[in-house]
């Protein structure tokens, strides 16, 4: 099994994710592309010492970008929305 810090890349702090935090006790993370829901659940529980109720994942395709005549592509990435048990909270992320 991978180390939990390899699975969870970074928290996503946006206006929409802050609304999910306040209303539904959900937190959004950027995760490894190869990680599955079970690995994400275990990583969140070990890093933040909370109970996870549900994990939803989304695969985001990288945008095609141009610089003059040449074009390139940003890397594909994966997002996970994690719902915590009522009463649990991750205080390190909040802004």
PyMOL commands that set and color helices and strands:
alter all, ss='L'
color gray80, all
select helices_A, chain A and resi 4-7+15-24+37-48
alter helices_A, ss='H'
color red, helices_A
select strands_A, chain A and resi 8-11+26-31+52-60+64-67+70-73+77-84
alter strands_A, ss='S'
color yellow, strands_A
deselect
rebuild
show_as cartoon
